[in-house]
Amino acid sequence: MAFEPVYIIDGARSPFLKARNAPGPFSASDLAVQAGRELLLRQPFKQSEFSEVIIGCAAPSPDETNIGRVIALRLGCGDKVPGWTVMRNCASGMQALDSAVMSIQTGRSDLVLAGGVDALSRAPLLFSDDMVKWLAGWNKARGAGQKLAMLKTLRLKHLAPVIGLLKGLTDPVVGLSMGQTAEILADRFGLDRAALDAYAAQSHQRTLAAQQAGAFDEIVPLTDTKGQLYAADDGVRDDSTPEKLARLKPVFDRPWGNITAGNSSQVTDGAALLILASATTVQRMGLTPIGRIVDAQWSALDPSTMGLGPVFASTPILERHQLALNDLDLWEINEAFAAQVLGCLAAWNDDPWCQQHLGRPALGQLDMARLNVDGGAIAIGHPVGASGARIVLHLLQALRARHLKRGMATICIGGGQGGAMLIETCDEKA
């Protein structure tokens, strides 16, 4: 069936708050609910009029397993509005949007709240397998003698925690961390450390300029239980220069690698929500959409080069619409790593690579002035479940602010996938 455009009515997100080696001030649902309340207060319809709520989340806490339902109820949508959760690693928020699009296109839904959230600072610390086995033996032990015998087998190493987030960021099939896959791209396309650090510094510079210009109107400030205000993304740094970034040591391929904490995305807490509607609903409710999702694509590739997912996902959309890279006004490529973004640009401009992997000539060089114009995840942060929704929302905001029309939001996905959405602005009723 033909892709019927789905309208974006409005959107909002929380500030993205950098994880600082301790649980952050907000749970994942707190982030989404505070951002969602203000978003819904702006609407002419009641929360109970949503067909469903769909939330992407890569690392829900045990007490928020189906966080989509938790958020729907906490936002006052009522018992009768279904809420559910999707997970496609880094693109979970974009998957939530696409799930809403498909539901609207098939006629099962007409008005959907969709987006993504993660509170990665609250990712769990786990027991090791050895400690779990010891605890199993302890629970089976009967009487003081057996308990004492078990205590004698307990070793300090059993108590060493396993960091759940690090396990989640390692691909179980190829055995590589996401950072190691970025090292592979840097080596494949000859991306040196200076180029990666220069790109990372640019991300911070563009985000700082955007903050000063008031370019992040989609952010809803948060307040914690102590009354402290969180009004802006707090990971951006004004001292992230290429010279200072060059002092950081490699993390994933010591001592000779190129990927550092400074040219990688930040571990972050955040939420992003959008309201999607059918054309019929826009007309029936008298809504004024701000944009529309024109097309979407998912792709898959070798997990060891997962960072090239945007190339595989975006290219079919360009071909379907007979577009060149620079026919689009703006691009948002999620900045998992500087090497990943620059690797995508290099791949599009590499004719042998394009012939081998895409079955077509090279697409050429993407104009950097069209790419991540207000910075990206290196400066803003990457709450895995939310990022796919954030880049769609901000792409639309950036297009509207510049009186431009059309852009692509695209993201790489751990496990070797890519997602992309073609977006257009619209200020008229459908």
N, C-alpha and C positions, 0 to 999 in steps of 0.2 A: 504494500500500500504506500501511497505517497506520504511524505513527511509533512503533516499539517502543523504549521507554526503554533506554538503555545505561548501565551502572553505572560510577561513578567509584570506584575502589578506594583510591587514594591519590594524592598529588602532592607535588612539591617544586620549588623554584626556587633559582637562585643569587641572591646580592645583585645589584642593578642598579648598575653602576659607571659613573659619568659619564665621557664622553669628554673628555679635557683636552688637545686639540690634539696628541696623540701616540698611537701605538699603545698600547692597554691591556695589562695584564699577562697576559691570557688570550686564546687563540684561541677561536673560537666553539665548537669541539668540546670544548676544555678546560672551558668553562663548563658545557656540558651533561653531560659525563662526571662532573665532580666532584659536581654536584647529583644526577645519576642514580645514582651508586654508593651514596650513602646511602639514597636512595629504594628501591633494589632490595634492599639489605641488610635492610630492614624486612619484606620479603615472605616468605611461606611457600613460594614456588615458585622454581624456577631461572630464570635469564635465558633459557635455551634453550627455555623453554616459551612464550615470546611467539610469537604468530602472525606478527607483523611489527612494525617500528618505523617510525613516520611522523613526520617533523620538518618544521616550517615554517621557512623561512629566506629572507629577502629579499635578502641580500647575502653569499652564501657566498664564501669566498676561493677563488682558483684551485686550491689544493691540497686543498680540501674541497668540491668542486663538488656531489657527492651526499652531503651531510653526514649525511643520515639513515643511510646505510650505514656511514659512518665512525664515527658514534656507536654504532650497534648493535655493531659489531665491538669498539670500544674498551671497551664495557661488558661484554664477555664473552658476548654472546648466541650466539655461534658462527656458523660459516659458513652454516648452514642457515636462519637467521632473516633474511628479506628486510628491507632497510632502504631507504627512499626519501624524497625531499624534495619538498615542495610550496611554491608561491609565490603568494600573493594579497596582495602588498604588506603593508600594516599588519595584515592579518588572517591572515597565513600560519600563525601558531600555532593560531588558531581553525579554519582550513581543515584543518590536520592532525587536529584533534579530530573534525571533521565527516567527514573521509575515513575515520577509524577507525570512527566510528559507522556509516557506510554499509557498510563492510566487515563489521562485526559483524552488522548487520541482515540482510545478504544471506547470512550463514552462511559466508562465506569465511574469516573470522577469529573467534576467540573471546576472545583476550587480546592487547591492543595497548598498546605504549608510544608515546605521542603527545605532541607539544608543539611548542615553537618556540625559536629561538635566533638571535641576531645579535651580532656584535662590531663595532659601527659605528665604533668608534675605529680599526679596521683597514681601513676602506673604502679602496680604492686611490686613489692619485694617478695621473692619466693624462697621456699626451702629447696635445698638441693635434693636430688634423688636419694642420696645416702641418708640425709636427715629424715626424709619421708619414710624410708625403710626402717630407720631407727624408731621413729614414732609409732610405726605399725607394730614393731616388736614390743615397745613399751606398753601399748594399749592391750596387747595380748598377755602381758606378764601378770601373774597372779601371786599375791603374797609378797611379803617383804624380801624374801630371798631372791625371787625372780626379778623384782624391781632393782635390787642392789646389783645383781648380775648385769642387768641392762645398763645401769649407770656406769659400770666399769668399762662398757664398750663405747660410751659417748666420747667423741673427740672434738676438739675445738674447731677443726676444719668443717665438721658437720654444721656448725652454726653460721658459716659464711653465707650471706644472702646471695641469691641469684636475682639480677636486675631484669625484671620482666620486659622492660622497654627494649633493652639490648637484644634479648632473645627475639622479640618481635621485629626488630630491624635487621635480622639475619635471615637470608633465604634458606629454607630447610632443604631445598632440592639441590642447589649448586653450592651451598655451604659458604656463601659470601655475604658479608654485611653490605648494606646499601652504599657505604663509603668505599668499599672495595670495588663495587661495580662502577663507581665514579672514577676510580683510579684507572680502570680498564679503558674507559672512554677517553680520559686524558692521554693515555699512552697511544690509543688507536688513532686519534686525530692530532697528535703532536701538540697538545695544549700544555704550555709550560706554566710554572708556578706564578710567574709575573702576570700572565694573562688572567689567571683565575683570581688572583688577589685584586687586580685592577677592576674586574667585573664585580667582585664582592664590594669593593669600596664604592663603586658607582651605585649599587643597590642602596647602600646607606645614604649616599648623597641625594639620590632621587627621592627616597622616603622622607628625609629631613625637609627637602624643599617642598614636598607635597604636604607635609604636616603644617609647615609655615604658611602655605597658601590655602589651607582649609580644604584640602582635596579629599579628605576622608569623612565626608558627611554621613556615610553609612554607619559610622560607629555610634553605638549607644553607650554612654558612660555607665560603669558599674559601681555599686556601693557595697562594701562588705558589712559584716555584722557589727564591726566596731565603728562604722561610719566613715571609713576611709574611701576616698573617691579614686577610681581608676578610669581616666578619661581618654587615654591614648595608648597605642602600641608602645610597649616599654623596652623592646629589645634593640631599637635603633640607636646607633652610637655616632656622635659627631667626630670621634677620633679614629674612625675606621678608615685610615688612609692606606694606600698600597704599601707604603714604607713600614707602617706599624703591623699590618697584616703579614708582611714578609718575615717578621720575627717569630711567628707562631710555628710550632713544630708539627710535622705530619702526624695524623692520628691513626690512619688505617694501613699504612705501608711504611713503617719506620725502618730506617731513618730517611729513605730516599723518596718517599711519595710526595704528592702535590696537594692532597686533600687535607685541609686543616679545619679546626672549629670555626675559623674566621671566614672561610670560603664555602661553608656548608650552611644549610638552613638551621634555624634555632629550634630547640625543643620548647614547645609552647602550649599554653592553654587558650582555647578560643572557640567561638561559635559564630556561624553565619546562617541566616535564614532568608528565604525568598518566598513570595506568594505567587503561585502560578494559576492561570485560569484559561479556560477555553474562550474562543471568540464569542460563542453564544452567551456565556456567563458575563463577559465584559459588557456586552450590549444589554443584557437583562438587568444587571446591577448598576449600569451607568458608570462603570469604572474607567479610569484613564490609565492605560498601561504605559510603562516607561520603556519597554522593550519586548522583544520576542526571541524565543529560541527557534532558529531556522533549521538547524540540522545538528546531528550528533553522531559520533562514531566511537566504537571501542576497537582496540587492536591488541594483538599479543605478539611477543617476541622472546628471544633468548633471555632468561632471567639475569644472566651475567652482564647484559647490556641494557638493563631495564630503563635506564635514563633516556634512551632513544624512543620511548613510547610515544611522545608527542609527534614525532615525525611519522610514525606508522598510523597514528589516529587522525592527524590533521590532513595528511596528503589526500586520502580518499574524498574528504569533504571538498577540498580545493578542486579536485578533478570533477566531482559531480556538478559543481557550480561554475566550472570553467574559470577559475580564479588563479592568479599567480600570487606568490607570497606577499608582494607589496601592493596587490590590489586591495588588501584589507587595510583599514585605517589604523587599527591597533591590534597588538597581540599581547596576551598574557600567557607566558610559559612558567609554570610554577617552578620556583628556584629551589629544588631539592639540594642541588650543589651547583656551584659555578661551572664545574666541568660538565655537568649534565646539560645545562642550558647551552653552553658554547659547543658542546658535542652535537646537539641537535642542529645548530646553525651550520656547523661544519659538514654534517651528514647531508643536509639539503644541498650543499654547494659542492659535493663530491660526486662527480659523474660515475666513476666505477662503483662506488657504494650504492648510489641510487639505481643503477642498472641491475646490480646484483640483488638488492633487497626490495626495491619498489617496482622493478621492471619498467623503468622509464628514465629519461635523461634527468640530470640534476635540475632542481628548481631554482637554483641561484642563491644569491646572498640576501638575507632578510635585513631590511633597513633597521639598524639598532635604535633609531629615533622613534620607531613604532612599537618597540618591545619593552614591556614592563616599565612604562613611562613614569610610574610613581613608586618604583622600587618593587621588591618582591620578598620572598620568604627568607632570604639571607638576612634582611634587615627587619622584616615584619614578624617572621616566625612561621612555623609550619605545624599547627595542631592537626594531625594527620586527617582526622575525620572531617574537619571543617574546610580545609584548603581548597578543595574542588569547588565548593560553593562560593568561597570568598573570591576566587579569581573571576568567576562568572559575574558576581555582583559588582566587583570593582571595575571590571572591563566595561560594563554598562555605564557605571558612573563616570569613568574617564572619557568614554565616547561622548556622553551627554555634555560634560563640562567643556569639551572642545568643539561641540556642534558637529560631530562626526557621526557616521552611520553604522559601520559594520566592523566586527572584530572577531577574533578567535581566542577562546580560552582553552588551554590544553595542559595536560598534566601527565607525568610519568608515574608508574605504579609498581611498587615492590612486588616481585613475583614475575615480572616481565610482561607488563601490559601498558596501554596508553589510553587516555580518554580525551575527547575534544568536543567542543560545542561552538557552533557558529551563531553569533548574536547580532541582532540589529536593534537600533534604537527606534522608538516611535513615541511621539508625543500626542498622537491623535487617538480617538477611540477606535476600537476595531470595527 
